């Protein structure tokens, strides 16, 4: 009985954890051609979205563009 419970617990844990780490890397490109690449941000969805928002806001302020790659 203990082995069955152990197998069920391990299987439940395996399905409860994410299969891969989700990350985002954003890059601002300014009108003069220069750019700034943010460090890769991995973690919660809200943290990744905060970086995307920061990039978009800064790019709009300086008249540039922002692109974010998800991995």
mmCIF file of the N, C-alpha and C atoms, coordinates in Angstrom:
data_MODEL
# 
_entry.id   MODEL 
# 
loop_
_atom_site.group_PDB 
_atom_site.id 
_atom_site.type_symbol 
_atom_site.label_atom_id 
_atom_site.label_alt_id 
_atom_site.label_comp_id 
_atom_site.label_asym_id 
_atom_site.label_entity_id 
_atom_site.label_seq_id 
_atom_site.pdbx_PDB_ins_code 
_atom_site.Cartn_x 
_atom_site.Cartn_y 
_atom_site.Cartn_z 
_atom_site.occupancy 
_atom_site.B_iso_or_equiv 
_atom_site.pdbx_formal_charge 
_atom_site.auth_seq_id 
_atom_site.auth_comp_id 
_atom_site.auth_asym_id 
_atom_site.auth_atom_id 
_atom_site.pdbx_PDB_model_num 
ATOM 1   N N  . UNK A 1 1  ? 0.824  -1.193 0.000   1.00 0.00 ? 1  UNK A N  1 
ATOM 2   C CA . UNK A 1 1  ? 0.000  0.000  0.000   1.00 0.00 ? 1  UNK A CA 1 
ATOM 3   C C  . UNK A 1 1  ? 0.869  1.259  0.000   1.00 0.00 ? 1  UNK A C  1 
ATOM 4   N N  . UNK A 1 2  ? 1.973  1.215  0.763   1.00 0.00 ? 2  UNK A N  1 
ATOM 5   C CA . UNK A 1 2  ? 2.850  2.377  0.829   1.00 0.00 ? 2  UNK A CA 1 
ATOM 6   C C  . UNK A 1 2  ? 3.480  2.669  -0.528  1.00 0.00 ? 2  UNK A C  1 
ATOM 7   N N  . UNK A 1 3  ? 3.816  1.609  -1.267  1.00 0.00 ? 3  UNK A N  1 
ATOM 8   C CA . UNK A 1 3  ? 4.427  1.791  -2.586  1.00 0.00 ? 3  UNK A CA 1 
ATOM 9   C C  . UNK A 1 3  ? 3.442  2.439  -3.551  1.00 0.00 ? 3  UNK A C  1 
ATOM 10  N N  . UNK A 1 4  ? 2.193  2.047  -3.470  1.00 0.00 ? 4  UNK A N  1 
ATOM 11  C CA . UNK A 1 4  ? 1.166  2.616  -4.344  1.00 0.00 ? 4  UNK A CA 1 
ATOM 12  C C  . UNK A 1 4  ? 0.998  4.104  -4.047  1.00 0.00 ? 4  UNK A C  1 
ATOM 13  N N  . UNK A 1 5  ? 0.941  4.451  -2.776  1.00 0.00 ? 5  UNK A N  1 
ATOM 14  C CA . UNK A 1 5  ? 0.810  5.856  -2.397  1.00 0.00 ? 5  UNK A CA 1 
ATOM 15  C C  . UNK A 1 5  ? 2.030  6.663  -2.832  1.00 0.00 ? 5  UNK A C  1 
ATOM 16  N N  . UNK A 1 6  ? 3.201  6.070  -2.723  1.00 0.00 ? 6  UNK A N  1 
ATOM 17  C CA . UNK A 1 6  ? 4.426  6.741  -3.143  1.00 0.00 ? 6  UNK A CA 1 
ATOM 18  C C  . UNK A 1 6  ? 4.404  7.005  -4.648  1.00 0.00 ? 6  UNK A C  1 
ATOM 19  N N  . UNK A 1 7  ? 3.997  6.023  -5.423  1.00 0.00 ? 7  UNK A N  1 
ATOM 20  C CA . UNK A 1 7  ? 3.916  6.176  -6.879  1.00 0.00 ? 7  UNK A CA 1 
ATOM 21  C C  . UNK A 1 7  ? 2.902  7.258  -7.238  1.00 0.00 ? 7  UNK A C  1 
ATOM 22  N N  . UNK A 1 8  ? 1.774  7.265  -6.592  1.00 0.00 ? 8  UNK A N  1 
ATOM 23  C CA . UNK A 1 8  ? 0.748  8.281  -6.850  1.00 0.00 ? 8  UNK A CA 1 
ATOM 24  C C  . UNK A 1 8  ? 1.266  9.671  -6.478  1.00 0.00 ? 8  UNK A C  1 
ATOM 25  N N  . UNK A 1 9  ? 1.955  9.778  -5.362  1.00 0.00 ? 9  UNK A N  1 
ATOM 26  C CA . UNK A 1 9  ? 2.503  11.068 -4.931  1.00 0.00 ? 9  UNK A CA 1 
ATOM 27  C C  . UNK A 1 9  ? 3.546  11.579 -5.915  1.00 0.00 ? 9  UNK A C  1 
ATOM 28  N N  . UNK A 1 10 ? 4.424  10.712 -6.371  1.00 0.00 ? 10 UNK A N  1 
ATOM 29  C CA . UNK A 1 10 ? 5.462  11.110 -7.334  1.00 0.00 ? 10 UNK A CA 1 
ATOM 30  C C  . UNK A 1 10 ? 4.823  11.520 -8.655  1.00 0.00 ? 10 UNK A C  1 
ATOM 31  N N  . UNK A 1 11 ? 3.857  10.765 -9.122  1.00 0.00 ? 11 UNK A N  1 
ATOM 32  C CA . UNK A 1 11 ? 3.172  11.096 -10.374 1.00 0.00 ? 11 UNK A CA 1 
ATOM 33  C C  . UNK A 1 11 ? 2.438  12.431 -10.248 1.00 0.00 ? 11 UNK A C  1 
ATOM 34  N N  . UNK A 1 12 ? 1.787  12.653 -9.135  1.00 0.00 ? 12 UNK A N  1 
ATOM 35  C CA . UNK A 1 12 ? 1.097  13.924 -8.911  1.00 0.00 ? 12 UNK A CA 1 
ATOM 36  C C  . UNK A 1 12 ? 2.051  15.093 -8.891  1.00 0.00 ? 12 UNK A C  1 
ATOM 37  N N  . UNK A 1 13 ? 3.188  14.916 -8.262  1.00 0.00 ? 13 UNK A N  1 
ATOM 38  C CA . UNK A 1 13 ? 4.198  15.980 -8.219  1.00 0.00 ? 13 UNK A CA 1 
ATOM 39  C C  . UNK A 1 13 ? 4.737  16.277 -9.614  1.00 0.00 ? 13 UNK A C  1 
ATOM 40  N N  . UNK A 1 14 ? 4.963  15.234 -10.404 1.00 0.00 ? 14 UNK A N  1 
ATOM 41  C CA . UNK A 1 14 ? 5.493  15.405 -11.760 1.00 0.00 ? 14 UNK A CA 1 
ATOM 42  C C  . UNK A 1 14 ? 4.521  16.192 -12.633 1.00 0.00 ? 14 UNK A C  1 
ATOM 43  N N  . UNK A 1 15 ? 3.236  15.952 -12.481 1.00 0.00 ? 15 UNK A N  1 
ATOM 44  C CA . UNK A 1 15 ? 2.250  16.673 -13.279 1.00 0.00 ? 15 UNK A CA 1 
ATOM 45  C C  . UNK A 1 15 ? 1.980  18.075 -12.743 1.00 0.00 ? 15 UNK A C  1 
ATOM 46  N N  . UNK A 1 16 ? 2.248  18.310 -11.488 1.00 0.00 ? 16 UNK A N  1 
ATOM 47  C CA . UNK A 1 16 ? 1.981  19.613 -10.879 1.00 0.00 ? 16 UNK A CA 1 
ATOM 48  C C  . UNK A 1 16 ? 3.062  20.638 -11.193 1.00 0.00 ? 16 UNK A C  1 
ATOM 49  N N  . UNK A 1 17 ? 4.271  20.183 -11.484 1.00 0.00 ? 17 UNK A N  1 
ATOM 50  C CA . UNK A 1 17 ? 5.361  21.113 -11.780 1.00 0.00 ? 17 UNK A CA 1 
ATOM 51  C C  . UNK A 1 17 ? 5.417  21.383 -13.276 1.00 0.00 ? 17 UNK A C  1 
ATOM 52  N N  . UNK A 1 18 ? 5.799  22.603 -13.651 1.00 0.00 ? 18 UNK A N  1 
ATOM 53  C CA . UNK A 1 18 ? 5.880  22.926 -15.074 1.00 0.00 ? 18 UNK A CA 1 
ATOM 54  C C  . UNK A 1 18 ? 6.968  22.098 -15.757 1.00 0.00 ? 18 UNK A C  1 
ATOM 55  N N  . UNK A 1 19 ? 6.732  21.788 -17.017 1.00 0.00 ? 19 UNK A N  1 
ATOM 56  C CA . UNK A 1 19 ? 7.669  20.958 -17.767 1.00 0.00 ? 19 UNK A CA 1 
ATOM 57  C C  . UNK A 1 19 ? 8.934  21.723 -18.125 1.00 0.00 ? 19 UNK A C  1 
ATOM 58  N N  . UNK A 1 20 ? 8.806  23.009 -18.338 1.00 0.00 ? 20 UNK A N  1 
ATOM 59  C CA . UNK A 1 20 ? 9.983  23.787 -18.703 1.00 0.00 ? 20 UNK A CA 1 
ATOM 60  C C  . UNK A 1 20 ? 9.897  25.178 -18.081 1.00 0.00 ? 20 UNK A C  1 
ATOM 61  N N  . UNK A 1 21 ? 11.030 25.799 -17.980 1.00 0.00 ? 21 UNK A N  1 
ATOM 62  C CA . UNK A 1 21 ? 11.119 27.136 -17.422 1.00 0.00 ? 21 UNK A CA 1 
ATOM 63  C C  . UNK A 1 21 ? 10.761 28.138 -18.516 1.00 0.00 ? 21 UNK A C  1 
ATOM 64  N N  . UNK A 1 22 ? 9.841  29.036 -18.246 1.00 0.00 ? 22 UNK A N  1 
ATOM 65  C CA . UNK A 1 22 ? 9.435  30.019 -19.242 1.00 0.00 ? 22 UNK A CA 1 
ATOM 66  C C  . UNK A 1 22 ? 10.205 31.308 -19.012 1.00 0.00 ? 22 UNK A C  1 
ATOM 67  N N  . UNK A 1 23 ? 10.744 31.842 -20.110 1.00 0.00 ? 23 UNK A N  1 
ATOM 68  C CA . UNK A 1 23 ? 11.583 33.033 -20.037 1.00 0.00 ? 23 UNK A CA 1 
ATOM 69  C C  . UNK A 1 23 ? 11.217 34.010 -21.145 1.00 0.00 ? 23 UNK A C  1 
ATOM 70  N N  . UNK A 1 24 ? 11.648 35.255 -20.970 1.00 0.00 ? 24 UNK A N  1 
ATOM 71  C CA . UNK A 1 24 ? 11.452 36.281 -21.992 1.00 0.00 ? 24 UNK A CA 1 
ATOM 72  C C  . UNK A 1 24 ? 12.707 37.150 -22.046 1.00 0.00 ? 24 UNK A C  1 
ATOM 73  N N  . UNK A 1 25 ? 13.086 37.548 -23.253 1.00 0.00 ? 25 UNK A N  1 
ATOM 74  C CA . UNK A 1 25 ? 14.192 38.474 -23.460 1.00 0.00 ? 25 UNK A CA 1 
ATOM 75  C C  . UNK A 1 25 ? 13.683 39.588 -24.356 1.00 0.00 ? 25 UNK A C  1 
ATOM 76  N N  . UNK A 1 26 ? 13.774 40.831 -23.893 1.00 0.00 ? 26 UNK A N  1 
ATOM 77  C CA . UNK A 1 26 ? 13.275 41.971 -24.652 1.00 0.00 ? 26 UNK A CA 1 
ATOM 78  C C  . UNK A 1 26 ? 14.421 42.851 -25.135 1.00 0.00 ? 26 UNK A C  1 
ATOM 79  N N  . UNK A 1 27 ? 14.184 43.489 -26.278 1.00 0.00 ? 27 UNK A N  1 
ATOM 80  C CA . UNK A 1 27 ? 15.197 44.360 -26.869 1.00 0.00 ? 27 UNK A CA 1 
ATOM 81  C C  . UNK A 1 27 ? 14.533 45.643 -27.348 1.00 0.00 ? 27 UNK A C  1 
ATOM 82  N N  . UNK A 1 28 ? 15.092 46.772 -26.917 1.00 0.00 ? 28 UNK A N  1 
ATOM 83  C CA . UNK A 1 28 ? 14.637 48.084 -27.386 1.00 0.00 ? 28 UNK A CA 1 
ATOM 84  C C  . UNK A 1 28 ? 15.544 48.528 -28.522 1.00 0.00 ? 28 UNK A C  1 
ATOM 85  N N  . UNK A 1 29 ? 14.959 49.070 -29.576 1.00 0.00 ? 29 UNK A N  1 
ATOM 86  C CA . UNK A 1 29 ? 15.738 49.644 -30.668 1.00 0.00 ? 29 UNK A CA 1 
ATOM 87  C C  . UNK A 1 29 ? 15.317 51.103 -30.788 1.00 0.00 ? 29 UNK A C  1 
ATOM 88  N N  . UNK A 1 30 ? 16.308 51.997 -30.708 1.00 0.00 ? 30 UNK A N  1 
ATOM 89  C CA . UNK A 1 30 ? 16.062 53.434 -30.723 1.00 0.00 ? 30 UNK A CA 1 
ATOM 90  C C  . UNK A 1 30 ? 16.142 53.984 -32.145 1.00 0.00 ? 30 UNK A C  1 
ATOM 91  N N  . UNK A 1 31 ? 15.571 55.166 -32.379 1.00 0.00 ? 31 UNK A N  1 
ATOM 92  C CA . UNK A 1 31 ? 15.566 55.759 -33.721 1.00 0.00 ? 31 UNK A CA 1 
ATOM 93  C C  . UNK A 1 31 ? 16.962 55.947 -34.331 1.00 0.00 ? 31 UNK A C  1 
ATOM 94  N N  . UNK A 1 32 ? 17.981 56.146 -33.511 1.00 0.00 ? 32 UNK A N  1 
ATOM 95  C CA . UNK A 1 32 ? 19.335 56.353 -34.049 1.00 0.00 ? 32 UNK A CA 1 
ATOM 96  C C  . UNK A 1 32 ? 20.031 55.034 -34.395 1.00 0.00 ? 32 UNK A C  1 
ATOM 97  N N  . UNK A 1 33 ? 19.340 53.899 -34.215 1.00 0.00 ? 33 UNK A N  1 
ATOM 98  C CA . UNK A 1 33 ? 19.897 52.594 -34.559 1.00 0.00 ? 33 UNK A CA 1 
ATOM 99  C C  . UNK A 1 33 ? 20.532 51.854 -33.393 1.00 0.00 ? 33 UNK A C  1 
ATOM 100 N N  . UNK A 1 34 ? 20.760 52.537 -32.282 1.00 0.00 ? 34 UNK A N  1 
ATOM 101 C CA . UNK A 1 34 ? 21.325 51.858 -31.118 1.00 0.00 ? 34 UNK A CA 1 
ATOM 102 C C  . UNK A 1 34 ? 20.243 50.999 -30.466 1.00 0.00 ? 34 UNK A C  1 
ATOM 103 N N  . UNK A 1 35 ? 20.669 50.095 -29.604 1.00 0.00 ? 35 UNK A N  1 
ATOM 104 C CA . UNK A 1 35 ? 19.703 49.204 -28.970 1.00 0.00 ? 35 UNK A CA 1 
ATOM 105 C C  . UNK A 1 35 ? 20.132 48.867 -27.549 1.00 0.00 ? 35 UNK A C  1 
ATOM 106 N N  . UNK A 1 36 ? 19.182 48.353 -26.800 1.00 0.00 ? 36 UNK A N  1 
ATOM 107 C CA . UNK A 1 36 ? 19.426 47.878 -25.444 1.00 0.00 ? 36 UNK A CA 1 
ATOM 108 C C  . UNK A 1 36 ? 18.698 46.553 -25.288 1.00 0.00 ? 36 UNK A C  1 
ATOM 109 N N  . UNK A 1 37 ? 19.407 45.533 -24.853 1.00 0.00 ? 37 UNK A N  1 
ATOM 110 C CA . UNK A 1 37 ? 18.801 44.223 -24.624 1.00 0.00 ? 37 UNK A CA 1 
ATOM 111 C C  . UNK A 1 37 ? 18.688 43.990 -23.125 1.00 0.00 ? 37 UNK A C  1 
ATOM 112 N N  . UNK A 1 38 ? 17.477 43.749 -22.677 1.00 0.00 ? 38 UNK A N  1 
ATOM 113 C CA . UNK A 1 38 ? 17.234 43.449 -21.269 1.00 0.00 ? 38 UNK A CA 1 
ATOM 114 C C  . UNK A 1 38 ? 17.771 42.055 -20.966 1.00 0.00 ? 38 UNK A C  1 
ATOM 115 N N  . UNK A 1 39 ? 18.200 41.813 -19.733 1.00 0.00 ? 39 UNK A N  1 
ATOM 116 C CA . UNK A 1 39 ? 18.626 40.452 -19.375 1.00 0.00 ? 39 UNK A CA 1 
ATOM 117 C C  . UNK A 1 39 ? 17.433 39.495 -19.436 1.00 0.00 ? 39 UNK A C  1 
ATOM 118 N N  . UNK A 1 40 ? 17.713 38.244 -19.708 1.00 0.00 ? 40 UNK A N  1 
ATOM 119 C CA . UNK A 1 40 ? 16.658 37.238 -19.769 1.00 0.00 ? 40 UNK A CA 1 
ATOM 120 C C  . UNK A 1 40 ? 15.930 37.187 -18.429 1.00 0.00 ? 40 UNK A C  1 
ATOM 121 N N  . UNK A 1 41 ? 14.602 37.177 -18.487 1.00 0.00 ? 41 UNK A N  1 
ATOM 122 C CA . UNK A 1 41 ? 13.786 37.128 -17.274 1.00 0.00 ? 41 UNK A CA 1 
ATOM 123 C C  . UNK A 1 41 ? 12.986 35.835 -17.275 1.00 0.00 ? 41 UNK A C  1 
ATOM 124 N N  . UNK A 1 42 ? 13.225 35.004 -16.294 1.00 0.00 ? 42 UNK A N  1 
ATOM 125 C CA . UNK A 1 42 ? 12.502 33.743 -16.147 1.00 0.00 ? 42 UNK A CA 1 
ATOM 126 C C  . UNK A 1 42 ? 11.717 33.790 -14.845 1.00 0.00 ? 42 UNK A C  1 
ATOM 127 N N  . UNK A 1 43 ? 10.597 33.141 -14.845 1.00 0.00 ? 43 UNK A N  1 
ATOM 128 C CA . UNK A 1 43 ? 9.823  33.093 -13.614 1.00 0.00 ? 43 UNK A CA 1 
ATOM 129 C C  . UNK A 1 43 ? 8.334  33.177 -13.861 1.00 0.00 ? 43 UNK A C  1 
ATOM 130 N N  . UNK A 1 44 ? 7.667  33.812 -12.925 1.00 0.00 ? 44 UNK A N  1 
ATOM 131 C CA . UNK A 1 44 ? 6.215  33.915 -12.981 1.00 0.00 ? 44 UNK A CA 1 
ATOM 132 C C  . UNK A 1 44 ? 5.779  34.748 -14.183 1.00 0.00 ? 44 UNK A C  1 
ATOM 133 N N  . UNK A 1 45 ? 4.567  34.477 -14.641 1.00 0.00 ? 45 UNK A N  1 
ATOM 134 C CA . UNK A 1 45 ? 4.010  35.197 -15.786 1.00 0.00 ? 45 UNK A CA 1 
ATOM 135 C C  . UNK A 1 45 ? 3.972  36.694 -15.519 1.00 0.00 ? 45 UNK A C  1 
ATOM 136 N N  . UNK A 1 46 ? 3.612  37.090 -14.315 1.00 0.00 ? 46 UNK A N  1 
ATOM 137 C CA . UNK A 1 46 ? 3.523  38.517 -13.982 1.00 0.00 ? 46 UNK A CA 1 
ATOM 138 C C  . UNK A 1 46 ? 4.888  39.194 -14.065 1.00 0.00 ? 46 UNK A C  1 
ATOM 139 N N  . UNK A 1 47 ? 5.952  38.480 -13.693 1.00 0.00 ? 47 UNK A N  1 
ATOM 140 C CA . UNK A 1 47 ? 7.303  39.042 -13.770 1.00 0.00 ? 47 UNK A CA 1 
ATOM 141 C C  . UNK A 1 47 ? 7.744  39.207 -15.219 1.00 0.00 ? 47 UNK A C  1 
ATOM 142 N N  . UNK A 1 48 ? 7.427  38.211 -16.051 1.00 0.00 ? 48 UNK A N  1 
ATOM 143 C CA . UNK A 1 48 ? 7.787  38.299 -17.468 1.00 0.00 ? 48 UNK A CA 1 
ATOM 144 C C  . UNK A 1 48 ? 7.007  39.415 -18.148 1.00 0.00 ? 48 UNK A C  1 
ATOM 145 N N  . UNK A 1 49 ? 5.720  39.536 -17.815 1.00 0.00 ? 49 UNK A N  1 
ATOM 146 C CA . UNK A 1 49 ? 4.895  40.593 -18.401 1.00 0.00 ? 49 UNK A CA 1 
ATOM 147 C C  . UNK A 1 49 ? 5.366  41.972 -17.956 1.00 0.00 ? 49 UNK A C  1 
ATOM 148 N N  . UNK A 1 50 ? 5.866  42.091 -16.731 1.00 0.00 ? 50 UNK A N  1 
ATOM 149 C CA . UNK A 1 50 ? 6.376  43.374 -16.237 1.00 0.00 ? 50 UNK A CA 1 
ATOM 150 C C  . UNK A 1 50 ? 7.572  43.822 -17.068 1.00 0.00 ? 50 UNK A C  1 
ATOM 151 N N  . UNK A 1 51 ? 8.434  42.885 -17.438 1.00 0.00 ? 51 UNK A N  1 
ATOM 152 C CA . UNK A 1 51 ? 9.584  43.249 -18.269 1.00 0.00 ? 51 UNK A CA 1 
ATOM 153 C C  . UNK A 1 51 ? 9.124  43.676 -19.662 1.00 0.00 ? 51 UNK A C  1 
ATOM 154 N N  . UNK A 1 52 ? 8.149  42.976 -20.229 1.00 0.00 ? 52 UNK A N  1 
ATOM 155 C CA . UNK A 1 52 ? 7.629  43.344 -21.541 1.00 0.00 ? 52 UNK A CA 1 
ATOM 156 C C  . UNK A 1 52 ? 7.003  44.739 -21.497 1.00 0.00 ? 52 UNK A C  1 
ATOM 157 N N  . UNK A 1 53 ? 6.273  45.039 -20.438 1.00 0.00 ? 53 UNK A N  1 
ATOM 158 C CA . UNK A 1 53 ? 5.651  46.352 -20.286 1.00 0.00 ? 53 UNK A CA 1 
ATOM 159 C C  . UNK A 1 53 ? 6.701  47.439 -20.131 1.00 0.00 ? 53 UNK A C  1 
ATOM 160 N N  . UNK A 1 54 ? 7.725  47.177 -19.340 1.00 0.00 ? 54 UNK A N  1 
ATOM 161 C CA . UNK A 1 54 ? 8.802  48.154 -19.147 1.00 0.00 ? 54 UNK A CA 1 
ATOM 162 C C  . UNK A 1 54 ? 9.499  48.452 -20.467 1.00 0.00 ? 54 UNK A C  1 
ATOM 163 N N  . UNK A 1 55 ? 9.758  47.431 -21.251 1.00 0.00 ? 55 UNK A N  1 
ATOM 164 C CA . UNK A 1 55 ? 10.406 47.608 -22.550 1.00 0.00 ? 55 UNK A CA 1 
ATOM 165 C C  . UNK A 1 55 ? 9.517  48.442 -23.474 1.00 0.00 ? 55 UNK A C  1 
ATOM 166 N N  . UNK A 1 56 ? 8.252  48.088 -23.565 1.00 0.00 ? 56 UNK A N  1 
ATOM 167 C CA . UNK A 1 56 ? 7.319  48.813 -24.434 1.00 0.00 ? 56 UNK A CA 1 
ATOM 168 C C  . UNK A 1 56 ? 7.183  50.269 -24.025 1.00 0.00 ? 56 UNK A C  1 
ATOM 169 N N  . UNK A 1 57 ? 7.095  50.519 -22.726 1.00 0.00 ? 57 UNK A N  1 
ATOM 170 C CA . UNK A 1 57 ? 6.947  51.881 -22.216 1.00 0.00 ? 57 UNK A CA 1 
ATOM 171 C C  . UNK A 1 57 ? 8.185  52.716 -22.519 1.00 0.00 ? 57 UNK A C  1 
ATOM 172 N N  . UNK A 1 58 ? 9.355  52.167 -22.251 1.00 0.00 ? 58 UNK A N  1 
ATOM 173 C CA . UNK A 1 58 ? 10.602 52.894 -22.503 1.00 0.00 ? 58 UNK A CA 1 
ATOM 174 C C  . UNK A 1 58 ? 10.792 53.146 -23.992 1.00 0.00 ? 58 UNK A C  1 
ATOM 175 N N  . UNK A 1 59 ? 10.498 52.160 -24.817 1.00 0.00 ? 59 UNK A N  1 
ATOM 176 C CA . UNK A 1 59 ? 10.653 52.322 -26.262 1.00 0.00 ? 59 UNK A CA 1 
ATOM 177 C C  . UNK A 1 59 ? 9.715  53.405 -26.780 1.00 0.00 ? 59 UNK A C  1 
ATOM 178 N N  . UNK A 1 60 ? 8.484  53.416 -26.301 1.00 0.00 ? 60 UNK A N  1 
ATOM 179 C CA . UNK A 1 60 ? 7.528  54.439 -26.729 1.00 0.00 ? 60 UNK A CA 1 
ATOM 180 C C  . UNK A 1 60 ? 7.986  55.826 -26.286 1.00 0.00 ? 60 UNK A C  1 
ATOM 181 N N  . UNK A 1 61 ? 8.544  55.926 -25.100 1.00 0.00 ? 61 UNK A N  1 
ATOM 182 C CA . UNK A 1 61 ? 9.017  57.211 -24.573 1.00 0.00 ? 61 UNK A CA 1 
ATOM 183 C C  . UNK A 1 61 ? 10.126 57.791 -25.446 1.00 0.00 ? 61 UNK A C  1 
ATOM 184 N N  . UNK A 1 62 ? 11.028 56.918 -25.920 1.00 0.00 ? 62 UNK A N  1 
ATOM 185 C CA . UNK A 1 62 ? 12.165 57.374 -26.724 1.00 0.00 ? 62 UNK A CA 1 
ATOM 186 C C  . UNK A 1 62 ? 11.900 57.299 -28.224 1.00 0.00 ? 62 UNK A C  1 
ATOM 187 N N  . UNK A 1 63 ? 10.695 56.914 -28.619 1.00 0.00 ? 63 UNK A N  1 
ATOM 188 C CA . UNK A 1 63 ? 10.353 56.851 -30.033 1.00 0.00 ? 63 UNK A CA 1 
ATOM 189 C C  . UNK A 1 63 ? 10.908 55.630 -30.742 1.00 0.00 ? 63 UNK A C  1 
ATOM 190 N N  . UNK A 1 64 ? 11.232 54.603 -29.994 1.00 0.00 ? 64 UNK A N  1 
ATOM 191 C CA . UNK A 1 64 ? 11.795 53.387 -30.579 1.00 0.00 ? 64 UNK A CA 1 
ATOM 192 C C  . UNK A 1 64 ? 10.788 52.260 -30.619 1.00 0.00 ? 64 UNK A C  1 
ATOM 193 N N  . UNK A 1 65 ? 11.312 51.061 -30.747 1.00 0.00 ? 65 UNK A N  1 
ATOM 194 C CA . UNK A 1 65 ? 10.464 49.875 -30.777 1.00 0.00 ? 65 UNK A CA 1 
ATOM 195 C C  . UNK A 1 65 ? 10.963 48.862 -29.750 1.00 0.00 ? 65 UNK A C  1 
ATOM 196 N N  . UNK A 1 66 ? 10.080 47.970 -29.389 1.00 0.00 ? 66 UNK A N  1 
ATOM 197 C CA . UNK A 1 66 ? 10.416 46.912 -28.435 1.00 0.00 ? 66 UNK A CA 1 
ATOM 198 C C  . UNK A 1 66 ? 9.973  45.583 -29.022 1.00 0.00 ? 66 UNK A C  1 
ATOM 199 N N  . UNK A 1 67 ? 10.838 44.589 -28.920 1.00 0.00 ? 67 UNK A N  1 
ATOM 200 C CA . UNK A 1 67 ? 10.448 43.231 -29.315 1.00 0.00 ? 67 UNK A CA 1 
ATOM 201 C C  . UNK A 1 67 ? 10.899 42.277 -28.218 1.00 0.00 ? 67 UNK A C  1 
ATOM 202 N N  . UNK A 1 68 ? 10.050 41.316 -27.929 1.00 0.00 ? 68 UNK A N  1 
ATOM 203 C CA . UNK A 1 68 ? 10.353 40.348 -26.880 1.00 0.00 ? 68 UNK A CA 1 
ATOM 204 C C  . UNK A 1 68 ? 10.262 38.940 -27.453 1.00 0.00 ? 68 UNK A C  1 
ATOM 205 N N  . UNK A 1 69 ? 11.279 38.138 -27.166 1.00 0.00 ? 69 UNK A N  1 
ATOM 206 C CA . UNK A 1 69 ? 11.306 36.737 -27.583 1.00 0.00 ? 69 UNK A CA 1 
ATOM 207 C C  . UNK A 1 69 ? 11.043 35.865 -26.369 1.00 0.00 ? 69 UNK A C  1 
ATOM 208 N N  . UNK A 1 70 ? 10.113 34.943 -26.521 1.00 0.00 ? 70 UNK A N  1 
ATOM 209 C CA . UNK A 1 70 ? 9.780  34.026 -25.433 1.00 0.00 ? 70 UNK A CA 1 
ATOM 210 C C  . UNK A 1 70 ? 10.456 32.690 -25.676 1.00 0.00 ? 70 UNK A C  1 
ATOM 211 N N  . UNK A 1 71 ? 10.952 32.119 -24.592 1.00 0.00 ? 71 UNK A N  1 
ATOM 212 C CA . UNK A 1 71 ? 11.590 30.803 -24.699 1.00 0.00 ? 71 UNK A CA 1 
ATOM 213 C C  . UNK A 1 71 ? 11.179 29.921 -23.548 1.00 0.00 ? 71 UNK A C  1 
# 
